[in-house]
């Protein structure tokens, strides 16, 4: 008489079962993660009188600012020190930083130069620019102490006369109302408004347009 053959399936070790359970919970947590909060720079009204000389170009184009890849990213850089960049978790720009900054500067500058036409590069327009505003950004975040910095350079010139451009370095700072991201973005917007103030002043200081000779 043959004895019956029984096949036993070994049970999983408790550690394997526990690991599988943890992995499942992590997967569910990942699926339920919320989208980042989106932030935008905003135009800032000037606190300076809006006096304007007659030599300001009638049509002004704000070129798309130059922003290094380390700053021109979706996640907002919260802290920028000498040797490190720290993006903010859960906080992102609502659009690419360079064109957003260009449009905010154009809006700020339009408020400071009433009677002139100001537009950002790549905007739909058929009117040729008579003057240009160019900005290069090297710093656009807080430091370790919480102070917000906007660093780089500003240059303005008439169309076809880059030789007589007026340039100035940018080293602007502001202290935000608190340590939150919204307060930091508000402080960066204020600094962008100061750049527009400086651009308006230098556009008024441009040398006169060369006289056109009649044929």
Secondary structure, 3 states (H helix, E strand, C coil): CCCCCCCCCCCCCHHHHHHHHHHHHHHHHHHCCCCCEEECCCCCCCCCCCCCCCCCCCEEEECCCEECCCCCCCEEEEEECCCCEEEEEEEEECCCHHHHHHHHHHHHHHHHCCCCEEEECCCCCCCCCCEEEEEEEEEEEECCCCEEEEEEEEEEEECCCHHHCEEEEEEEEEECCCCCHHHHHHHHHHHHHHHHHHHHHHHHCCCCCCCCCCC
